[in-house]
């Protein structure tokens, strides 16, 4: 492959990425609630296991996740929701995590010449547990840091060293870095031969 041919392929790839991103993100936006539902179920089971006295449920409402606790607030004190007459709840935006799905699909549709469906399936299977992890860290961040009273209440119940630091770092990585970087890493791995051939001919 000549230098000019490699350049042409690279340009063609970028144009294809833009096209497929437009298509993939539209489908992702329309089907988002359906795509994210299994991740919400898995996250709910994990949170129930980690914080059984605090966590009540995760519900999907208008594209956002509503994290509902078993606790309420009355006169500046945290107590059971039944005693307080209200439930403390938080809203989480799962789209900041799940956009990695249309991202990997777009990259593979733009570059793959064979076994494209299999590669997309592998990419989604790898990404989905990462999305679940992101929901867990977002939920923990809201529970521990979303309310000063809740923070004091929960840290008394959770006896784990450096829990605040772990949640803070996990939230940052799983929200700001991993959703953007992981699809590129997966794509590079699945399309390593094509990337190597272009690099070797430059």
CORRANOR-V539216 format. One record per pair of residues at least 24 apart in sequence whose C-alpha atoms are under 6 Angstrom apart, sorted by the first residue. I is the first residue (numbers start at 1). J is the second residue. D is the distance in Angstrom with one decimal. If there is no record, write none. Layout:
i: <I:I>
j: <J:J>
d: <D:D>
This chain:
i: <3:6:13:16:17:17:17:20:21:24:25:39:43:43:64:64:65:65:66:66:97:97:100:104:134:137:138>
j: <202:198:110:110:106:107:110:106:106:102:102:132:132:136:92:93:91:92:90:91:131:179:179:183:174:171:171>
d: <5.3:5.6:5.8:4.9:5.7:5.9:5.2:4.9:5.1:5.1:5.6:5.2:6.0:6.0:5.8:5.0:5.7:4.9:5.7:4.6:5.8:5.7:5.2:5.0:5.0:5.1:6.0>
